[in-house]
Amino acid sequence: MSALLKIRRASPMLTVQDRGRRGLLHAGVSGSGPMDPPAFALANALVGNGPEAAGLEFAGFGGTFEVTAPVRIAVTGGEAQLSRDGTALAPWESHDLAPGQVLSVGALKDAVWGYIAVSGGIETPPVLGARATHLRTGLGGHEGRALREGDELPLGETAVGPCLRLRSPLPRATGPIRVVPGPQDDFFDEAAWAAFAGGAFTVSATRDRMATALEGQEIRAAKGHDIVSDGTPLGSVQVPGSGRPIVLMAERQTTGGYPKIATVASADLPRLAQTPSGAALSFTKVSREEAEDAALAARRALALAIDTLAPKGSLQLSSEYLLSVNLIDGVVGPEAAEP
Amino acid sequence: MTPRILAAGDQALTVELSSEVDEVVNARVIALARSLADDPLPGVEETVPTYRSLLVLYDPGTVRGAALGAALLERLGALDVRAGAARLWHVPVEYGGETALDLEEMARMKEMSPDELIALHGSAEYRVHMIGFAPGFTYLGGLPERLHTPRRATPRQFVAASSIGIGGKQASVNSVAGPSGWRFLGRTPLVPFDPAREEPFLFRAGDRIRFHPVTSAEAARLDAALARGESPVTPEVAA
């Protein structure tokens, strides 16, 4: 009998996610997976899981949880208010949770999407090669749906290990969201580009795992707002006839018939996902090469954050290691005393 | 039109062969996807064939978009479009009944009897131009012009899986239940998408489809056979 994670109370948007379905876009199957992949990957790493393990994603607040075997848990995504039997715990680090204790994951103060990882990972049956939930088609996760009070999820074997914490927060860019023009950038004239790349937008309350709608100056496509449907990569900024851009996110459909003025740089997509509704944002054009460089830098930063996770209470981080990854440049003070 | 490489962010690009729907273009798109599956280029992770373009997902840690774009154009130039056999499916359709939401109204619009409309729909050979929108949803080309019909002004909230549809110039075999503004003539007992099946997707881009009317009794017999796990309909493989 495997260990269980018991859902005592659930956020209305609490789903099982793993890093997503791969290789089936040609069959119309959305990748799904986390809205903020680096935060999700860190949650897994903090509890000693591999990157393929499944965890929970929530929006707003998490819920309350119990387990039937001792585990480690971690909550990431933002400054979540969480507690174990009423005692506050810190996000972005792992904590022990024993049977009989109640984990409560409250509101995210500064973000939209939060992650709860449990050591061993959630082991609902994989569907089409992944555990990620795709809500619109009812695929994967737990019965293809958002979780509810009373649900019980099987957990994998928990390896014994220490509770971990981050050495330093994951660096996240500030400033305008970077976009690469295309694929249908030539549908839009200079005035439309000025409205898009120069304009001020706010994130609409109309948002979900599929798309983030934006409000601001209307963008007109000089060549019209209909194309013969083509593929829709992650981060596509499609502009329907309303003139209001919509950024396609994790649970997007695989093809679409609106012109796509630009694609959000993958390094900035988690930041866009985590921008609260009503908050202001703007876009700036970058070249594909610049966006590729940013993607690779973000990948290195995440790998470094994972590789340098430290047991809680320990103060030492190997200087040799940091030198070996050639990324310290005074960013991390390895000998600094930390709480 | 000369093929173009369109940027689609830092991990995808689009090989665009045309801006229009065209049988020959679509065959080239599918042949390019097949070529990349059989003989992968380094860094290519996934492809999405559509009517007129191929979306190519790549890992910028292995290949940069600029270099990949050049390699894809080169591959396209050397492509053997006739490589690979096209499958032909004979798809049984129960026209009429509960799932034929628009049969009567379309017959009135087209000033023909429902039987004439069914015969016309069943007279054509269709081609799966792409699978998109939802798991296993088939976009078909080849709909006779008289059956071209604009979508409904107000989409329906629920259309059953396996419905046989018409949307503008396109035809469909729907795969999952959901909202739709298309017109529907009936349903097939075949199940285009079943995640629990060994081969979850029945159709793939490039397949050919012919529709054959069956009675509701025959449809019920096929439903039962499929429920037992049998495969009463298999495709012909033609050169």
Chai-1 contact restraints between the chains, C-beta under 6 A:
chainA,res_idxA,chainB,res_idxB,connection_type,confidence,min_distance_angstrom,max_distance_angstrom,comment,restraint_id
A,G23,B,E46,contact,1.0,0.0,6.0,A-B,restraint_1
A,L25,B,E46,contact,1.0,0.0,6.0,A-B,restraint_2
A,L25,B,V48,contact,1.0,0.0,6.0,A-B,restraint_3
A,H26,B,V48,contact,1.0,0.0,6.0,A-B,restraint_4
A,A27,B,I131,contact,1.0,0.0,6.0,A-B,restraint_5
A,A27,B,F201,contact,1.0,0.0,6.0,A-B,restraint_6
A,G28,B,I131,contact,1.0,0.0,6.0,A-B,restraint_7
A,G28,B,G132,contact,1.0,0.0,6.0,A-B,restraint_8
A,G28,B,A134,contact,1.0,0.0,6.0,A-B,restraint_9
A,G28,B,P135,contact,1.0,0.0,6.0,A-B,restraint_10
A,G28,B,G136,contact,1.0,0.0,6.0,A-B,restraint_11
A,G28,B,F137,contact,1.0,0.0,6.0,A-B,restraint_12
A,V29,B,P135,contact,1.0,0.0,6.0,A-B,restraint_13
A,V127,B,P195,contact,1.0,0.0,6.0,A-B,restraint_14
A,L128,B,P195,contact,1.0,0.0,6.0,A-B,restraint_15
A,T137,B,A134,contact,1.0,0.0,6.0,A-B,restraint_16
A,T137,B,P135,contact,1.0,0.0,6.0,A-B,restraint_17
A,T137,B,V176,contact,1.0,0.0,6.0,A-B,restraint_18
A,V180,B,A7,contact,1.0,0.0,6.0,A-B,restraint_19
A,V180,B,G9,contact,1.0,0.0,6.0,A-B,restraint_20
A,G182,B,L6,contact,1.0,0.0,6.0,A-B,restraint_21
A,G182,B,A7,contact,1.0,0.0,6.0,A-B,restraint_22
A,P183,B,L6,contact,1.0,0.0,6.0,A-B,restraint_23
A,P183,B,A8,contact,1.0,0.0,6.0,A-B,restraint_24
A,P183,B,T14,contact,1.0,0.0,6.0,A-B,restraint_25
A,V228,B,V21,contact,1.0,0.0,6.0,A-B,restraint_26
A,V228,B,Y51,contact,1.0,0.0,6.0,A-B,restraint_27
A,V228,B,R52,contact,1.0,0.0,6.0,A-B,restraint_28
A,S229,B,T50,contact,1.0,0.0,6.0,A-B,restraint_29
A,D230,B,T50,contact,1.0,0.0,6.0,A-B,restraint_30
A,D230,B,S53,contact,1.0,0.0,6.0,A-B,restraint_31
A,G231,B,V48,contact,1.0,0.0,6.0,A-B,restraint_32
A,G231,B,T50,contact,1.0,0.0,6.0,A-B,restraint_33
A,G231,B,L55,contact,1.0,0.0,6.0,A-B,restraint_34
A,P233,B,A8,contact,1.0,0.0,6.0,A-B,restraint_35
A,P233,B,G9,contact,1.0,0.0,6.0,A-B,restraint_36
A,P233,B,A12,contact,1.0,0.0,6.0,A-B,restraint_37
A,G235,B,G9,contact,1.0,0.0,6.0,A-B,restraint_38
A,Q253,B,F133,contact,1.0,0.0,6.0,A-B,restraint_39
A,T254,B,G132,contact,1.0,0.0,6.0,A-B,restraint_40
A,T255,B,T50,contact,1.0,0.0,6.0,A-B,restraint_41
A,T255,B,G132,contact,1.0,0.0,6.0,A-B,restraint_42
A,T255,B,F133,contact,1.0,0.0,6.0,A-B,restraint_43
A,T263,B,A8,contact,1.0,0.0,6.0,A-B,restraint_44
A,T263,B,G9,contact,1.0,0.0,6.0,A-B,restraint_45
A,A265,B,D10,contact,1.0,0.0,6.0,A-B,restraint_46
A,S266,B,D10,contact,1.0,0.0,6.0,A-B,restraint_47
A,S266,B,Q11,contact,1.0,0.0,6.0,A-B,restraint_48
A,R288,B,A7,contact,1.0,0.0,6.0,A-B,restraint_49
A,R288,B,G65,contact,1.0,0.0,6.0,A-B,restraint_50
A,A291,B,D10,contact,1.0,0.0,6.0,A-B,restraint_51
A,E292,B,D10,contact,1.0,0.0,6.0,A-B,restraint_52
A,E292,B,P60,contact,1.0,0.0,6.0,A-B,restraint_53
A,A295,B,D10,contact,1.0,0.0,6.0,A-B,restraint_54
A,A295,B,P60,contact,1.0,0.0,6.0,A-B,restraint_55
A,L296,B,G61,contact,1.0,0.0,6.0,A-B,restraint_56
